[in-house]
């Protein structure tokens, strides 16, 4: 039972790592890439380390794993914030719907904004 | 049941290594410095996960200490490189306005 739980957590973490890397590789500009990579990287590392804690099961390992995951949860948003601020202040060119025909952009936009107003 | 854990460890190793390789491709291609910093950040986090997998695979808890230190150093590298990119751009803009 322990093996099945730990193995499922590890496989799930590996799949999320691949999805995050795919987003990092395929997304069109820096901020969207950051959106794909930082959150999913944190999730996949947390899942894999949770599987590690389930395998070992002793309290010192669990404490160490919780420390690592808490540290990553604390520092990933700070690092992403610093990179995002440097992107905005440097003026890196961002994505402006290139590669999509003009008439299809209108079709993709929502009919109503979340507040109920018309765009 | 032991076979399932070994199989999932193999799959996890393959997925993490694949994600590190893809992040490395982005780091080589990346048009701006910030792209490269984001890719480096993701690589550090993936290698922390790799250390966790290695701790299970070789039954050595010391790999978790490696993971903790790597997370710390990776955060410092990200912050330092982001500050460097920002200050570098401000300085070059000031040079342009002085011309």
Backbone of each chain as ProteinMPNN parsed JSONL, in Angstrom:
{"seq_chain_A": "XXXXXXXXXXXXXXXXXXXXXXXXXXXXXXXXXXXXXXXXXXXXXXXXXXXXXXXXXXXXXXXXXXXXXXXXXXXXXXXXXXXXXXXXXXXXXXXXXXXXXXXXXXXXXXXXXXXXXXX", "coords_chain_A": {"N_chain_A": [[0.838, -1.213, 0.0], [1.916, 1.217, 0.864], [3.92, 1.402, -1.063], [2.409, 1.617, -3.403], [1.07, 4.071, -3.012], [3.273, 5.863, -2.8], [4.504, 5.434, -5.28], [2.49, 6.284, -7.052], [2.347, 9.015, -6.38], [4.915, 9.789, -7.183], [4.919, 9.249, -9.948], [2.885, 11.002, -10.762], [4.045, 13.473, -10.083], [6.228, 13.439, -11.857], [4.888, 13.532, -14.336], [3.688, 16.061, -14.141], [6.002, 17.616, -14.084], [6.941, 17.261, -16.693], [4.832, 18.461, -18.091], [5.072, 21.113, -17.224], [7.619, 21.758, -18.271], [7.051, 21.525, -20.954], [5.276, 23.658, -21.266], [7.077, 25.705, -20.728], [8.66, 25.486, -22.942], [6.966, 25.86, -25.174], [5.259, 28.095, -24.908], [4.312, 31.501, -25.811], [5.524, 34.03, -24.828], [7.673, 35.753, -22.357], [6.37, 36.206, -19.84], [4.167, 34.484, -19.901], [5.437, 32.075, -20.147], [6.702, 32.025, -17.665], [4.517, 31.854, -16.012], [3.7, 29.282, -16.685], [5.857, 27.743, -15.817], [6.76, 28.242, -13.106], [4.696, 27.683, -11.188], [3.885, 25.032, -11.802], [6.292, 23.743, -11.571], [6.772, 23.971, -8.798], [4.588, 22.451, -7.862], [5.134, 19.878, -8.947], [7.592, 19.227, -7.782], [6.844, 19.239, -5.079], [5.035, 17.059, -5.067], [6.718, 14.889, -5.762], [8.57, 14.936, -3.653], [6.829, 14.448, -1.559], [6.128, 11.821, -2.126], [8.616, 10.681, -1.632], [8.81, 11.14, 1.138], [6.747, 9.471, 1.979], [7.799, 6.962, 1.327], [10.125, 6.734, 2.99], [9.177, 7.42, 5.637], [10.01, 7.911, 8.263], [10.323, 10.196, 11.076], [12.278, 12.208, 10.963], [12.93, 12.406, 8.264], [10.488, 13.22, 7.236], [10.247, 15.727, 8.426], [12.395, 17.009, 7.2], [11.586, 16.964, 4.505], [9.251, 18.489, 4.656], [10.416, 20.924, 5.332], [11.906, 21.492, 2.986], [9.835, 21.701, 1.058], [8.302, 23.793, 2.099], [10.178, 25.837, 1.931], [10.54, 26.03, -0.856], [7.933, 26.737, -1.575], [7.823, 29.238, -0.377], [9.864, 30.703, -1.666], [9.57, 30.539, -4.46], [7.423, 32.304, -5.456], [8.625, 34.76, -4.808], [10.974, 34.83, -6.361], [9.77, 34.683, -8.914], [8.359, 37.078, -8.901], [10.462, 38.947, -8.843], [11.68, 38.415, -11.341], [9.557, 39.011, -13.043], [9.219, 41.761, -12.537], [11.639, 42.697, -13.534], [11.294, 42.041, -16.205], [9.175, 43.771, -16.932], [10.296, 46.322, -16.428], [12.474, 46.294, -18.107], [11.346, 46.162, -20.609], [10.898, 43.983, -22.342], [9.915, 42.563, -25.436], [6.498, 41.669, -25.731], [3.902, 39.159, -26.269], [1.508, 39.642, -28.841], [-0.905, 38.408, -29.843], [0.093, 37.418, -32.264], [0.089, 35.514, -35.281], [-2.509, 34.676, -35.2], [-5.436, 35.014, -37.114], [-7.096, 38.189, -37.72], [-9.984, 38.302, -37.596], [-10.584, 36.083, -36.132], [-9.753, 36.626, -33.595], [-11.698, 38.245, -32.409], [-13.727, 36.39, -32.196], [-12.676, 34.727, -30.268], [-12.641, 36.205, -27.941], [-14.392, 36.754, -24.815], [-18.021, 37.144, -24.584], [-19.105, 38.561, -22.496], [-17.807, 40.495, -19.833], [-16.398, 39.458, -16.643], [-17.724, 41.047, -14.681], [-20.213, 41.439, -15.719], [-20.368, 43.459, -17.549], [-20.436, 44.811, -20.898], [-17.798, 44.235, -23.19]], "CA_chain_A": [[0.0, 0.0, 0.0], [2.836, 2.362, 0.897], [4.6, 1.476, -2.354], [1.486, 2.108, -4.428], [0.86, 5.512, -2.782], [4.48, 6.615, -3.143], [4.717, 5.353, -6.719], [1.523, 7.154, -7.733], [2.77, 10.415, -6.185], [6.121, 10.057, -7.981], [4.548, 9.31, -11.376], [2.122, 12.242, -10.953], [5.004, 14.57, -10.082], [6.991, 13.408, -13.106], [4.035, 13.999, -15.438], [3.542, 17.513, -14.021], [7.274, 18.233, -14.476], [6.998, 17.298, -18.163], [3.869, 19.465, -18.571], [5.658, 22.438, -16.994], [8.7, 21.998, -19.226], [6.4, 21.73, -22.256], [4.819, 25.04, -21.274], [8.255, 26.563, -20.819], [9.224, 25.409, -24.293], [6.044, 26.16, -26.263], [4.457, 29.306, -24.736], [4.837, 32.535, -26.712], [6.402, 35.085, -24.33], [8.345, 35.476, -21.085], [5.484, 36.155, -18.672], [3.328, 33.283, -19.986], [6.324, 30.964, -19.827], [6.924, 32.026, -16.221], [3.259, 31.363, -15.469], [3.654, 27.83, -16.826], [6.943, 26.964, -15.207], [7.007, 28.35, -11.663], [3.681, 27.003, -10.384], [3.881, 23.59, -12.014], [7.527, 23.231, -10.992], [6.557, 23.807, -7.359], [3.664, 21.332, -7.63], [5.744, 18.579, -9.235], [8.601, 18.942, -6.76], [6.134, 18.891, -3.854], [4.487, 15.704, -5.171], [7.794, 13.892, -5.73], [9.132, 14.885, -2.296], [5.841, 13.792, -0.709], [6.328, 10.391, -2.339], [9.853, 10.335, -0.921], [8.501, 11.078, 2.568], [5.926, 8.284, 2.223], [8.659, 5.779, 1.283], [10.978, 6.63, 4.184], [8.221, 7.259, 6.722], [10.482, 8.277, 9.605], [9.931, 11.574, 11.342], [13.298, 13.18, 10.564], [12.804, 12.609, 6.818], [9.273, 13.999, 6.987], [10.547, 17.115, 8.784], [13.266, 17.579, 6.164], [10.787, 17.176, 3.295], [8.369, 19.641, 4.881], [11.25, 22.128, 5.261], [12.225, 21.793, 1.579], [8.633, 22.139, 0.332], [7.96, 25.138, 2.59], [11.15, 26.78, 1.379], [10.23, 26.274, -2.273], [6.668, 27.489, -1.631], [8.076, 30.63, 0.002], [10.796, 31.429, -2.521], [9.187, 30.568, -5.881], [6.74, 33.556, -5.819], [9.534, 35.911, -4.716], [11.798, 34.828, -7.563], [8.945, 35.014, -10.07], [8.065, 38.511, -8.816], [11.653, 39.709, -9.255], [11.867, 38.273, -12.792], [8.49, 39.754, -13.709], [9.505, 43.191, -12.463], [12.724, 43.032, -14.451], [10.731, 41.993, -17.564], [8.398, 44.983, -17.197], [11.133, 47.525, -16.466], [13.387, 46.236, -19.238], [10.622, 46.345, -21.857], [11.021, 42.839, -23.25], [8.723, 42.503, -26.291], [5.52, 40.665, -25.313], [3.098, 38.551, -27.34], [0.308, 40.427, -29.147], [-1.771, 37.587, -30.692], [0.602, 37.167, -33.615], [-0.176, 34.169, -35.774], [-3.948, 34.401, -35.212], [-6.086, 35.993, -38.01], [-7.783, 39.25, -36.972], [-11.407, 38.059, -37.348], [-10.769, 35.019, -35.143], [-9.503, 37.165, -32.26], [-12.988, 38.688, -31.871], [-14.506, 35.205, -31.839], [-12.113, 34.102, -29.069], [-12.892, 37.011, -26.75], [-15.688, 36.445, -24.207], [-19.076, 38.102, -24.891], [-19.337, 39.421, -21.335], [-16.744, 40.499, -18.845], [-16.873, 38.835, -15.404], [-18.604, 41.908, -13.914], [-21.483, 41.579, -16.386], [-20.366, 44.568, -18.502], [-20.051, 44.484, -22.269], [-16.449, 44.724, -23.469]], "C_chain_A": [[0.867, 1.255, 0.0], [3.514, 2.539, -0.455], [3.689, 2.054, -3.424], [1.257, 3.608, -4.259], [2.064, 6.315, -3.232], [4.727, 6.608, -4.643], [3.757, 6.24, -7.485], [1.922, 8.616, -7.596], [3.965, 10.74, -7.076], [5.779, 10.164, -9.459], [3.806, 10.609, -11.674], [3.062, 13.454, -10.993], [5.817, 14.616, -11.357], [6.183, 13.931, -14.273], [3.879, 15.518, -15.371], [4.828, 18.239, -14.397], [7.373, 18.338, -15.986], [6.039, 18.35, -18.703], [4.43, 20.871, -18.39], [6.758, 22.765, -17.979], [8.153, 22.241, -20.62], [5.889, 23.167, -22.37], [5.969, 26.01, -21.412], [8.793, 26.614, -22.24], [8.298, 26.017, -25.333], [5.334, 27.504, -26.135], [5.116, 30.502, -25.43], [5.682, 33.641, -26.092], [6.812, 34.856, -22.872], [7.354, 35.293, -19.938], [4.616, 34.909, -18.694], [4.174, 32.054, -19.68], [6.549, 30.851, -18.327], [5.701, 31.467, -15.503], [3.203, 29.841, -15.544], [4.679, 27.154, -15.924], [6.987, 27.054, -13.69], [5.995, 27.548, -10.856], [3.762, 25.504, -10.543], [5.175, 22.986, -11.503], [7.402, 23.001, -9.496], [5.679, 22.597, -7.066], [4.358, 19.995, -7.845], [6.804, 18.232, -8.199], [7.945, 18.55, -5.441], [5.595, 17.474, -3.899], [5.589, 14.654, -5.05], [8.39, 13.789, -4.329], [8.136, 14.263, -1.318], [5.924, 12.282, -0.875], [7.554, 9.874, -1.615], [9.592, 10.193, 0.577], [7.667, 9.85, 2.887], [6.792, 7.031, 2.233], [9.464, 5.641, 2.564], [10.124, 6.499, 5.446], [8.706, 7.635, 8.1], [10.344, 9.774, 9.804], [10.991, 12.57, 10.891], [13.233, 13.462, 9.063], [11.597, 13.48, 6.515], [9.529, 15.466, 7.316], [11.407, 17.777, 7.711], [12.474, 17.893, 4.889], [9.867, 18.381, 3.455], [9.171, 20.937, 4.811], [11.548, 22.501, 3.817], [10.997, 22.351, 0.86], [8.216, 23.535, 0.786], [8.903, 26.177, 2.009], [10.843, 27.09, -0.08], [8.941, 27.074, -2.411], [6.878, 28.956, -1.289], [8.868, 31.368, -1.064], [10.365, 31.504, -3.977], [8.421, 31.84, -6.251], [7.662, 34.771, -5.757], [10.41, 35.995, -5.961], [11.017, 35.219, -8.798], [8.609, 36.502, -10.091], [9.263, 39.346, -9.272], [11.854, 39.638, -10.768], [10.804, 39.074, -13.54], [8.728, 41.253, -13.685], [10.621, 43.575, -13.422], [12.249, 42.944, -15.903], [10.013, 43.296, -17.882], [9.309, 46.201, -17.314], [12.141, 47.485, -17.603], [12.665, 46.489, -20.553], [10.889, 45.238, -22.846], [9.774, 42.78, -24.118], [7.804, 41.364, -25.895], [4.669, 40.244, -26.494], [1.829, 39.351, -27.546], [-0.568, 39.679, -30.135], [-1.244, 37.42, -32.101], [0.298, 35.723, -34.012], [-1.636, 33.788, -35.73], [-4.59, 35.434, -36.134], [-6.983, 36.938, -37.222], [-9.224, 38.9, -36.64], [-11.616, 36.954, -36.323], [-10.492, 35.512, -33.731], [-10.814, 37.598, -31.604], [-13.834, 37.5, -31.427], [-14.007, 34.601, -30.521], [-12.419, 34.895, -27.811], [-14.247, 36.658, -26.152], [-16.716, 37.53, -24.525], [-19.304, 39.076, -23.742], [-18.134, 39.368, -20.432], [-17.288, 39.891, -17.546], [-17.828, 39.715, -14.598], [-19.978, 42.074, -14.533], [-21.527, 42.714, -17.384], [-20.071, 44.033, -19.892], [-18.641, 45.007, -22.51], [-16.439, 45.863, -24.487]], "O_chain_A": [[0.616, 2.211, -0.733], [3.671, 3.658, -0.942], [4.112, 2.866, -4.247], [1.249, 4.345, -5.245], [1.93, 7.31, -3.945], [5.108, 7.625, -5.223], [4.148, 6.883, -8.459], [1.853, 9.377, -8.561], [4.036, 11.823, -7.656], [6.276, 11.052, -10.152], [4.051, 11.25, -12.696], [2.901, 14.346, -11.826], [6.077, 15.694, -11.892], [6.696, 14.676, -15.108], [3.927, 16.195, -16.398], [4.784, 19.335, -14.957], [7.824, 19.353, -16.517], [6.368, 19.057, -19.655], [4.294, 21.721, -19.27], [6.845, 23.889, -18.474], [8.694, 23.044, -21.382], [6.036, 23.814, -23.407], [5.868, 27.013, -22.118], [9.31, 27.637, -22.69], [8.774, 26.632, -26.287], [4.845, 28.025, -27.137], [6.332, 30.52, -25.618], [6.532, 34.177, -26.804], [6.368, 33.903, -22.232], [7.471, 34.35, -19.155], [4.345, 34.326, -17.644], [3.708, 31.11, -19.042], [6.585, 29.753, -17.772], [5.814, 30.718, -14.533], [2.734, 29.179, -14.618], [4.398, 26.11, -15.334], [7.228, 26.042, -13.032], [6.373, 26.814, -9.942], [3.717, 24.769, -9.556], [5.181, 21.843, -11.047], [7.857, 21.983, -8.974], [5.962, 21.815, -6.159], [4.204, 19.077, -7.039], [6.909, 17.079, -7.779], [8.417, 17.642, -4.757], [5.673, 16.749, -2.907], [5.437, 13.66, -4.34], [8.685, 12.689, -3.861], [8.543, 13.62, -0.35], [5.806, 11.539, 0.1], [7.545, 8.778, -1.055], [10.08, 9.26, 1.215], [7.843, 9.242, 3.943], [6.566, 6.131, 3.041], [9.493, 4.568, 3.168], [10.321, 5.575, 6.235], [7.907, 7.681, 9.035], [10.258, 10.535, 8.84], [10.646, 13.676, 10.472], [13.447, 14.594, 8.627], [11.653, 14.364, 5.66], [9.089, 16.353, 6.584], [11.195, 18.935, 7.352], [12.659, 18.942, 4.273], [9.712, 19.188, 2.539], [8.681, 21.941, 4.293], [11.461, 23.671, 3.445], [11.092, 23.345, 0.141], [7.823, 24.366, -0.033], [8.478, 27.271, 1.638], [10.877, 28.246, -0.502], [8.847, 27.973, -3.247], [6.201, 29.826, -1.837], [8.587, 32.533, -1.347], [10.751, 32.44, -4.677], [8.733, 32.431, -7.285], [7.514, 35.705, -6.545], [10.578, 37.064, -6.547], [11.502, 35.98, -9.635], [8.574, 37.121, -11.154], [9.103, 40.33, -9.995], [12.155, 40.644, -11.41], [11.097, 39.732, -14.538], [8.479, 41.945, -14.673], [10.574, 44.633, -14.049], [12.741, 43.687, -16.753], [10.201, 43.869, -18.955], [9.118, 47.029, -18.205], [12.622, 48.534, -18.029], [13.271, 46.97, -21.511], [11.083, 45.488, -24.036], [8.669, 42.931, -23.599], [8.249, 40.228, -25.737], [4.693, 40.86, -27.56], [1.143, 39.705, -26.587], [-0.945, 40.238, -31.165], [-2.027, 37.294, -33.043], [0.259, 34.829, -33.166], [-1.996, 32.697, -36.17], [-4.33, 36.626, -35.973], [-7.558, 36.562, -36.201], [-9.669, 39.161, -35.522], [-12.679, 36.871, -35.706], [-10.941, 34.896, -32.764], [-11.032, 37.364, -30.416], [-14.557, 37.569, -30.433], [-14.786, 34.04, -29.751], [-12.455, 34.327, -26.72], [-15.167, 36.3, -26.887], [-16.357, 38.692, -24.714], [-19.642, 40.241, -23.95], [-17.509, 38.319, -20.277], [-18.503, 39.815, -17.364], [-18.677, 39.179, -13.887], [-20.831, 42.76, -13.969], [-22.56, 42.947, -18.011], [-19.525, 42.941, -20.047], [-18.317, 46.114, -22.08], [-15.375, 46.381, -24.825]]}, "seq_chain_B": "XXXXXXXXXXXXXXXXXXXXXXXXXXXXXXXXXXXXXXXXXXXXXXXXXXXXXXXXXXXXXXXXXXXXXXXXXXXXXXXXXXXXXXXXXXXXXXXXXXX", "coords_chain_B": {"N_chain_B": [[4.86, -6.119, -4.843], [6.98, -4.468, -4.681], [7.971, -4.136, -7.17], [6.362, -2.205, -8.417], [7.054, 0.233, -7.225], [9.717, 0.459, -8.085], [9.33, 0.614, -10.857], [7.828, 3.0, -11.022], [9.721, 4.756, -10.063], [11.608, 4.642, -12.128], [10.06, 5.773, -14.21], [9.593, 8.293, -13.107], [12.227, 9.316, -12.947], [12.81, 9.43, -15.707], [10.9, 11.315, -16.622], [11.618, 13.62, -15.157], [14.244, 14.073, -16.041], [13.722, 14.493, -18.742], [12.242, 16.881, -18.562], [14.214, 18.591, -17.568], [15.943, 18.613, -19.752], [14.295, 19.83, -21.691], [13.942, 22.339, -20.524], [16.554, 23.161, -20.703], [16.866, 23.427, -23.448], [15.197, 25.654, -23.841], [16.709, 27.459, -22.432], [18.98, 27.689, -24.004], [17.869, 28.646, -26.404], [16.373, 30.887, -25.633], [15.132, 34.129, -26.226], [15.51, 36.467, -24.655], [17.347, 37.734, -21.761], [15.834, 37.302, -19.491], [14.238, 35.104, -20.147], [16.126, 33.112, -20.045], [16.772, 33.153, -17.351], [14.354, 32.332, -16.197], [14.22, 29.736, -17.227], [16.45, 28.632, -15.983], [15.67, 28.761, -13.325], [13.521, 26.954, -13.353], [14.948, 24.642, -14.013], [16.508, 24.32, -11.692], [14.535, 23.765, -9.769], [13.548, 21.372, -10.827], [15.798, 19.774, -10.543], [15.972, 19.612, -7.804], [13.742, 17.984, -7.35], [14.769, 15.743, -8.612], [16.831, 15.061, -6.864], [15.302, 14.225, -4.68], [14.154, 11.914, -5.813], [16.491, 10.432, -6.181], [17.232, 10.014, -3.559], [15.287, 8.182, -2.763], [15.815, 6.088, -4.552], [18.49, 5.237, -4.079], [18.338, 4.8, -1.415], [19.372, 6.645, 0.429], [19.364, 9.074, 2.757], [20.781, 11.392, 2.774], [20.711, 12.705, 0.36], [18.551, 14.363, 0.52], [19.413, 16.506, 2.038], [21.141, 17.609, 0.187], [19.226, 18.436, -1.661], [17.895, 20.435, -0.194], [19.919, 22.387, 0.152], [20.392, 22.95, -2.509], [17.972, 24.093, -3.312], [18.096, 26.45, -1.845], [20.43, 27.718, -2.91], [19.601, 27.937, -5.545], [17.467, 29.744, -5.347], [18.853, 32.04, -4.504], [20.445, 32.44, -6.784], [18.493, 32.973, -8.721], [17.338, 35.392, -7.747], [19.596, 37.067, -7.752], [20.308, 37.093, -10.485], [18.0, 38.194, -11.602], [17.999, 40.759, -10.45], [20.365, 41.644, -11.597], [19.709, 41.68, -14.349], [17.739, 43.669, -14.342], [19.091, 45.985, -13.367], [21.102, 46.218, -15.235], [19.637, 46.885, -17.542], [18.547, 49.366, -16.796], [20.833, 50.887, -16.538], [21.794, 50.874, -19.192], [19.748, 52.26, -20.429], [19.966, 54.759, -19.221], [22.415, 55.504, -20.268], [21.675, 55.813, -22.93], [19.955, 58.023, -22.764], [21.705, 59.971, -21.994], [23.241, 60.361, -24.244]], "CA_chain_B": [[4.561, -4.689, -4.775], [8.209, -3.683, -4.795], [8.195, -3.834, -8.572], [5.657, -0.985, -8.822], [7.843, 1.396, -6.807], [10.87, 0.569, -8.982], [8.846, 1.097, -12.161], [7.451, 4.414, -10.928], [10.97, 5.522, -9.941], [12.17, 4.779, -13.481], [9.231, 6.741, -14.955], [9.849, 9.616, -12.545], [13.55, 9.769, -13.403], [12.745, 9.792, -17.122], [10.125, 12.553, -16.78], [12.36, 14.769, -14.631], [15.371, 14.345, -16.933], [13.155, 15.087, -19.965], [11.883, 18.284, -18.309], [15.452, 19.373, -17.481], [16.456, 18.8, -21.119], [13.464, 20.822, -22.374], [14.28, 23.654, -19.97], [17.866, 23.544, -21.226], [16.652, 23.919, -24.82], [14.691, 27.027, -23.722], [17.802, 28.315, -21.957], [19.869, 27.975, -25.138], [17.151, 29.409, -27.418], [15.691, 32.034, -25.071], [15.518, 35.381, -26.876], [15.96, 37.514, -23.734], [18.03, 37.239, -20.562], [14.834, 36.854, -18.515], [13.868, 33.739, -20.521], [17.153, 32.185, -19.562], [16.675, 33.071, -15.886], [13.188, 31.494, -15.894], [14.581, 28.342, -17.514], [17.391, 28.195, -14.94], [14.86, 28.558, -12.127], [12.79, 25.691, -13.503], [15.924, 23.55, -13.942], [16.883, 24.108, -10.291], [13.431, 23.09, -9.074], [13.485, 19.993, -11.315], [16.91, 18.995, -9.995], [15.579, 19.31, -6.417], [12.915, 16.775, -7.437], [15.679, 14.642, -8.965], [17.518, 14.657, -5.628], [14.342, 13.43, -3.911], [14.072, 10.59, -6.431], [17.741, 9.709, -5.928], [17.203, 9.581, -2.165], [14.497, 6.95, -2.694], [16.421, 5.038, -5.379], [19.696, 4.698, -3.455], [18.047, 4.655, 0.015], [20.299, 7.507, 1.153], [18.626, 10.273, 3.141], [21.639, 12.569, 2.642], [20.355, 13.438, -0.859], [17.573, 15.399, 0.859], [20.184, 17.701, 2.414], [21.572, 18.205, -1.089], [18.068, 19.115, -2.248], [17.634, 21.665, 0.566], [20.942, 23.386, -0.182], [20.21, 23.326, -3.916], [16.842, 25.023, -3.366], [18.575, 27.74, -1.319], [21.342, 28.336, -3.878], [18.834, 28.29, -6.733], [16.73, 30.99, -5.079], [19.814, 33.157, -4.529], [20.85, 32.673, -8.173], [17.388, 33.62, -9.437], [17.214, 36.787, -7.312], [20.764, 37.835, -8.198], [20.267, 37.294, -11.932], [16.909, 39.124, -11.909], [18.49, 42.103, -10.119], [21.384, 41.989, -12.592], [19.048, 42.029, -15.61], [17.039, 44.941, -14.17], [20.033, 47.095, -13.231], [21.788, 46.327, -16.509], [18.791, 47.595, -18.494], [18.418, 50.758, -16.363], [22.08, 51.587, -16.846], [21.923, 51.112, -20.631], [18.787, 53.298, -20.798], [20.544, 56.043, -18.814], [23.442, 55.835, -21.245], [21.032, 56.301, -24.144], [19.414, 59.369, -22.571], [22.807, 60.916, -21.893], [23.868, 60.59, -25.547]], "C_chain_B": [[5.813, -3.844, -4.953], [8.475, -3.286, -6.234], [7.537, -2.542, -8.995], [6.45, 0.26, -8.432], [9.056, 1.584, -7.721], [10.462, 1.129, -10.341], [8.52, 2.584, -12.105], [8.685, 5.292, -10.737], [11.609, 5.726, -11.301], [11.404, 5.836, -14.277], [9.504, 8.152, -14.448], [11.19, 10.17, -12.966], [13.492, 10.235, -14.851], [12.032, 11.127, -17.321], [10.941, 13.757, -16.312], [13.534, 15.114, -15.544], [14.88, 14.984, -18.231], [12.82, 16.561, -19.743], [13.133, 19.136, -18.173], [16.019, 19.637, -18.871], [15.646, 19.86, -21.859], [13.746, 22.228, -21.847], [15.633, 24.116, -20.482], [17.758, 24.059, -22.658], [16.15, 25.361, -24.776], [15.812, 27.956, -23.295], [18.762, 28.648, -23.091], [19.181, 28.906, -26.127], [16.764, 30.8, -26.956], [16.071, 33.385, -25.649], [16.036, 36.43, -25.895], [16.661, 36.874, -22.538], [17.033, 36.677, -19.562], [14.336, 35.444, -18.841], [14.856, 32.745, -19.957], [17.083, 32.049, -18.051], [15.494, 32.194, -15.481], [13.517, 30.026, -16.119], [15.524, 27.801, -16.445], [16.658, 27.908, -13.638], [14.133, 27.218, -12.195], [13.736, 24.501, -13.418], [16.315, 23.266, -12.498], [15.793, 23.348, -9.551], [13.329, 21.636, -9.521], [14.621, 19.156, -10.729], [16.7, 18.726, -8.513], [14.702, 18.052, -6.395], [13.764, 15.562, -7.764], [16.42, 14.137, -7.729], [16.582, 13.828, -4.741], [14.21, 12.029, -4.458], [15.323, 9.772, -6.148], [17.802, 9.221, -4.483], [16.398, 8.302, -2.009], [15.232, 5.807, -3.384], [17.62, 4.407, -4.683], [19.552, 4.565, -1.947], [19.03, 5.432, 0.878], [19.574, 8.805, 1.482], [19.457, 11.538, 2.949], [21.326, 13.365, 1.381], [19.336, 14.535, -0.563], [18.264, 16.666, 1.346], [20.695, 18.418, 1.178], [20.435, 19.005, -1.704], [17.791, 20.436, -1.534], [18.631, 22.763, 0.201], [20.775, 23.875, -1.615], [19.053, 24.308, -4.077], [17.288, 26.408, -2.91], [19.444, 28.464, -2.346], [20.592, 28.764, -5.137], [18.044, 29.57, -6.543], [17.666, 32.191, -5.123], [20.221, 33.487, -5.964], [19.762, 33.396, -8.941], [17.298, 35.099, -9.07], [18.381, 37.622, -7.838], [20.706, 38.107, -9.694], [19.157, 38.261, -12.321], [17.34, 40.559, -11.602], [19.502, 42.579, -11.148], [20.735, 42.433, -13.895], [18.398, 43.404, -15.507], [18.031, 46.105, -14.175], [20.79, 47.334, -14.538], [20.975, 47.154, -17.49], [18.671, 49.067, -18.105], [19.672, 51.528, -16.735], [22.191, 51.875, -18.336], [20.941, 52.19, -21.072], [19.327, 54.678, -20.408], [21.632, 56.476, -19.79], [22.817, 56.408, -22.508], [20.527, 57.73, -23.957], [20.542, 60.386, -22.462], [23.414, 61.246, -23.249], [23.269, 61.808, -26.241]], "O_chain_B": [[5.741, -2.672, -5.322], [9.105, -2.265, -6.51], [8.075, -1.833, -9.845], [6.519, 1.223, -9.196], [9.393, 2.708, -8.093], [11.137, 1.99, -10.906], [8.876, 3.341, -13.007], [8.708, 6.436, -11.19], [12.093, 6.814, -11.616], [12.004, 6.686, -14.935], [9.633, 9.091, -15.233], [11.302, 11.349, -13.304], [14.038, 11.282, -15.2], [12.49, 11.972, -18.089], [10.962, 14.793, -16.977], [13.801, 16.287, -15.8], [15.517, 15.893, -18.764], [13.074, 17.397, -20.61], [13.138, 20.287, -18.609], [16.514, 20.728, -19.152], [16.21, 20.693, -22.568], [13.786, 23.19, -22.615], [15.852, 25.312, -20.677], [18.455, 24.997, -23.046], [16.599, 26.201, -25.556], [15.872, 29.105, -23.733], [19.302, 29.753, -23.145], [19.799, 29.839, -26.639], [16.805, 31.764, -27.721], [17.239, 33.764, -25.573], [16.915, 37.213, -26.254], [16.591, 35.664, -22.323], [17.325, 35.705, -18.865], [14.042, 34.668, -17.931], [14.485, 31.682, -19.46], [17.304, 30.963, -17.515], [15.599, 31.405, -14.541], [13.148, 29.169, -15.315], [15.41, 26.643, -16.045], [16.97, 26.948, -12.933], [14.126, 26.449, -11.234], [13.396, 23.473, -12.832], [16.443, 22.105, -12.109], [16.072, 22.411, -8.803], [13.057, 20.755, -8.705], [14.44, 17.971, -10.449], [17.192, 17.722, -7.999], [14.878, 17.172, -5.552], [13.513, 14.471, -7.252], [16.616, 12.933, -7.564], [17.009, 12.851, -4.126], [14.158, 11.06, -3.7], [15.242, 8.568, -5.902], [18.35, 8.154, -4.205], [16.764, 7.429, -1.223], [15.271, 4.689, -2.87], [17.765, 3.184, -4.687], [20.525, 4.252, -1.26], [19.469, 4.952, 1.923], [19.209, 9.557, 0.578], [18.91, 12.641, 2.957], [21.626, 14.557, 1.312], [19.254, 15.521, -1.295], [17.778, 17.771, 1.108], [20.694, 19.647, 1.106], [20.641, 20.109, -2.206], [17.488, 21.441, -2.178], [18.253, 23.911, -0.029], [20.984, 25.052, -1.911], [19.132, 25.241, -4.876], [16.912, 27.417, -3.506], [19.244, 29.646, -2.627], [20.889, 29.802, -5.728], [17.952, 30.391, -7.456], [17.334, 33.229, -5.696], [20.332, 34.657, -6.329], [20.04, 34.313, -9.714], [17.194, 35.958, -9.946], [18.188, 38.743, -8.31], [21.014, 39.213, -10.136], [19.321, 39.058, -13.245], [17.083, 41.469, -12.389], [19.513, 43.749, -11.532], [21.142, 43.433, -14.486], [18.478, 44.21, -16.433], [17.842, 47.087, -14.892], [21.083, 48.471, -14.907], [21.514, 48.012, -18.189], [18.689, 49.934, -18.978], [19.601, 52.67, -17.189], [22.619, 52.959, -18.732], [21.244, 52.96, -21.983], [19.173, 55.646, -21.153], [21.762, 57.659, -20.103], [23.338, 57.357, -23.094], [20.646, 58.557, -24.861], [20.351, 61.552, -22.806], [24.039, 62.295, -23.403], [23.678, 62.15, -27.35]]}, "name": "protein", "num_of_chains": 2, "seq": "XXXXXXXXXXXXXXXXXXXXXXXXXXXXXXXXXXXXXXXXXXXXXXXXXXXXXXXXXXXXXXXXXXXXXXXXXXXXXXXXXXXXXXXXXXXXXXXXXXXXXXXXXXXXXXXXXXXXXXXXXXXXXXXXXXXXXXXXXXXXXXXXXXXXXXXXXXXXXXXXXXXXXXXXXXXXXXXXXXXXXXXXXXXXXXXXXXXXXXXXXXXXXXXXXXXXXXXXXX"}
